[in-house]
């Protein structure tokens, strides 16, 4: 979560608000393994 916003839930698509685009300044990469 980012404040009151959910960025992504594993197994679901990412929120449009948090997608990487040409205006992206920072990226947080998280790797999940089962």
C-alpha positions in Angstrom: 0.0 0.0 0.0 1.0 3.6 -0.6 -0.9 5.7 1.8 -4.5 4.7 1.1 -3.7 3.3 -2.4 -3.2 -0.4 -3.2 -0.4 -0.7 -5.9 -0.7 -4.4 -6.7 -2.0 -7.7 -5.3 -0.1 -10.8 -6.3 -2.1 -12.7 -8.9 -4.1 -9.6 -10.1 -3.2 -6.9 -12.5 -1.3 -3.8 -11.3 -3.2 -0.6 -10.7 -3.2 1.8 -13.7 -1.9 4.5 -11.3 1.2 2.5 -10.5 2.2 1.2 -14.0 5.7 2.1 -15.3 5.6 4.7 -18.1 7.7 7.5 -19.6 7.1 9.7 -16.5 8.3 7.0 -14.0 11.2 8.3 -11.9 11.7 5.3 -9.5 11.0 1.6 -9.6 10.7 -0.8 -6.7 11.2 -4.4 -7.9 9.9 -7.2 -5.6 10.5 -10.8 -6.4 8.1 -13.4 -5.0 9.0 -17.1 -5.0 6.8 -20.0 -3.9 
